[in-house]
Amino acid sequence: MLLITRRPGEGIVINGSIELQVVEIKGGRVKLGVKYPKGNTVHRQELFVKIQEQNQQAAKVDPTQLNRMLNRMERPKHGRNDNDPDHDG
């Protein structure tokens, strides 16, 4: 891990296209500003870890089970829909 000391208003550049700047330091918290190319994503680390774990779990789903789940989602709902604007109810 690379450790760099920065003050508010100072920053770093990653791969020539990602800018990370220290915006504010208040108490034990650091506010960071990030500029990055359109189309890329930035996640808080704990959220990124959770997304990766969910993706790994999804990859373990049995294809037969997945097909059943998708079929249930795609089935048209039959019966009355009180929210249907064409429904005279």
Residue frames as qw, qx, qy, qz and C-alpha x, y, z in Angstrom:
[[0.000, 0.890, 0.457, 0.000, 0.00, 0.00, 0.00],
 [0.389, 0.376, -0.010, 0.841, 1.28, 3.43, -0.94],
 [0.296, -0.762, -0.451, 0.359, 0.94, 6.05, 1.82],
 [0.306, 0.433, 0.144, 0.835, 0.89, 9.72, 0.85],
 [0.183, -0.559, -0.477, 0.653, 0.41, 12.69, 3.17],
 [0.113, 0.499, 0.428, 0.745, -1.88, 15.42, 1.81],
 [0.000, 0.298, 0.430, -0.852, -3.41, 18.58, 3.25],
 [0.378, 0.700, 0.542, -0.271, -6.81, 20.08, 2.39],
 [0.355, 0.848, -0.123, -0.374, -6.72, 21.35, -1.18],
 [0.005, -0.548, 0.792, 0.269, -3.95, 18.92, -2.15],
 [0.903, 0.180, 0.174, -0.350, -4.51, 15.76, -4.13],
 [0.408, -0.312, 0.789, 0.338, -3.09, 12.97, -6.22],
 [0.653, 0.446, -0.270, -0.550, -3.61, 11.73, -9.79],
 [0.645, -0.131, 0.752, -0.004, -4.02, 8.01, -10.58],
 [0.580, 0.264, 0.686, 0.351, -3.31, 6.66, -14.08],
 [0.160, -0.030, 0.315, 0.935, -3.42, 10.18, -15.47],
 [0.268, -0.370, -0.553, -0.697, -7.23, 10.25, -15.40],
 [0.563, -0.631, -0.532, -0.034, -8.41, 9.89, -11.79],
 [0.127, 0.513, -0.323, 0.786, -7.99, 12.86, -9.47],
 [0.600, -0.556, -0.558, 0.137, -8.35, 12.45, -5.72],
 [0.132, 0.543, -0.200, 0.805, -8.34, 15.61, -3.61],
 [0.319, -0.382, -0.683, 0.534, -8.57, 16.20, 0.14],
 [0.088, -0.692, -0.365, -0.617, -11.48, 18.62, 0.49],
 [0.399, -0.695, 0.179, -0.571, -11.77, 18.84, 4.27],
 [0.530, -0.017, -0.770, 0.355, -10.41, 17.31, 7.45],
 [0.434, -0.529, 0.096, -0.723, -12.73, 17.67, 10.43],
 [0.766, -0.397, 0.396, -0.315, -12.24, 15.72, 13.64],
 [0.529, -0.263, 0.791, 0.159, -11.51, 12.13, 12.68],
 [0.671, 0.535, 0.512, -0.020, -13.11, 12.41, 9.23],
 [0.210, -0.348, 0.475, 0.781, -11.60, 13.20, 5.86],
 [0.603, 0.648, 0.325, -0.334, -13.79, 14.45, 3.00],
 [0.421, -0.201, 0.642, 0.608, -12.41, 13.43, -0.40],
 [0.557, 0.639, 0.013, -0.530, -13.29, 14.71, -3.83],
 [0.570, -0.073, 0.741, 0.348, -12.89, 12.36, -6.80],
 [0.517, 0.628, -0.180, -0.553, -12.85, 13.26, -10.52],
 [0.493, -0.133, 0.833, 0.216, -12.89, 10.27, -12.85],
 [0.137, 0.109, -0.650, -0.740, -13.70, 9.48, -16.48],
 [0.695, 0.096, 0.079, -0.708, -17.35, 9.11, -17.44],
 [0.830, 0.162, -0.470, -0.254, -18.43, 5.49, -17.54],
 [0.422, 0.180, -0.777, 0.431, -16.31, 4.45, -14.55],
 [0.616, -0.655, -0.335, -0.281, -17.72, 3.81, -11.10],
 [0.160, 0.409, -0.616, 0.654, -16.55, 4.70, -7.63],
 [0.715, -0.500, -0.431, -0.232, -17.81, 2.86, -4.53],
 [0.414, -0.695, 0.476, -0.344, -17.07, 3.11, -0.84],
 [0.193, 0.381, -0.904, 0.025, -14.90, 0.11, 0.03],
 [0.352, 0.034, 0.831, -0.430, -17.47, -1.57, 2.29],
 [0.687, 0.459, 0.185, -0.531, -20.12, -1.31, -0.44],
 [0.483, 0.567, -0.609, -0.273, -17.71, -2.63, -3.08],
 [0.047, -0.243, 0.951, -0.186, -16.94, -5.66, -0.90],
 [0.535, 0.244, 0.626, -0.512, -20.67, -6.33, -0.43],
 [0.656, 0.562, -0.154, -0.480, -21.30, -6.11, -4.20],
 [0.315, 0.483, -0.810, -0.107, -18.46, -8.56, -4.87],
 [0.249, -0.064, 0.904, -0.341, -19.83, -11.00, -2.27],
 [0.634, 0.402, 0.385, -0.537, -23.32, -10.82, -3.80],
 [0.570, 0.585, -0.434, -0.380, -21.90, -11.38, -7.29],
 [0.112, 0.344, -0.930, 0.055, -20.02, -14.45, -6.06],
 [0.428, 0.145, 0.769, -0.452, -23.19, -15.82, -4.44],
 [0.652, 0.526, 0.070, -0.541, -25.19, -15.18, -7.62],
 [0.406, 0.541, -0.688, -0.261, -22.57, -17.05, -9.65],
 [0.093, -0.173, 0.959, -0.205, -23.12, -20.11, -7.44],
 [0.654, 0.209, 0.330, -0.648, -26.86, -20.31, -8.19],
 [0.479, 0.104, 0.852, 0.186, -27.90, -23.55, -9.90],
 [0.100, 0.069, -0.490, -0.863, -28.97, -22.73, -13.50],
 [0.247, -0.428, -0.834, -0.246, -32.21, -24.71, -13.03],
 [0.245, -0.630, -0.542, 0.500, -33.06, -22.67, -9.94],
 [0.084, -0.360, 0.128, 0.920, -32.19, -19.46, -11.77],
 [0.142, -0.165, -0.698, -0.682, -34.48, -20.37, -14.68],
 [0.265, -0.581, -0.768, 0.053, -37.35, -21.03, -12.24],
 [0.208, -0.585, -0.294, 0.727, -36.79, -17.65, -10.60],
 [0.004, -0.208, 0.374, 0.904, -36.71, -15.85, -13.95],
 [0.176, -0.341, -0.807, -0.448, -39.84, -17.63, -15.15],
 [0.233, -0.650, -0.647, 0.323, -41.69, -16.53, -12.02],
 [0.143, -0.517, -0.045, 0.843, -40.59, -12.93, -12.62],
 [0.044, 0.118, -0.561, -0.818, -41.62, -12.95, -16.29],
 [0.010, 0.456, 0.885, 0.087, -45.10, -14.45, -15.86],
 [0.173, -0.402, -0.189, -0.879, -47.83, -11.94, -16.60],
 [0.138, 0.117, 0.720, -0.670, -50.02, -11.21, -13.62],
 [0.234, -0.399, -0.732, -0.500, -53.63, -12.29, -14.14],
 [0.268, -0.623, -0.656, 0.332, -56.54, -10.80, -12.38],
 [0.016, 0.939, 0.290, 0.187, -57.72, -7.36, -11.58],
 [0.521, 0.005, -0.166, 0.837, -55.33, -4.46, -11.21],
 [0.116, -0.860, -0.456, 0.196, -56.93, -1.62, -9.28],
 [0.275, -0.648, 0.165, 0.691, -54.06, 0.68, -10.30],
 [0.383, 0.220, 0.663, 0.605, -54.80, 0.19, -14.01],
 [0.146, 0.307, 0.049, -0.939, -56.07, 3.51, -15.44],
 [0.392, 0.001, -0.631, -0.669, -58.26, 1.56, -17.93],
 [0.244, -0.267, -0.915, 0.177, -59.96, -0.30, -15.12],
 [0.372, -0.489, -0.186, -0.767, -63.47, 0.90, -14.28],
 [0.556, -0.249, -0.755, 0.245, -63.51, 0.09, -10.66]]
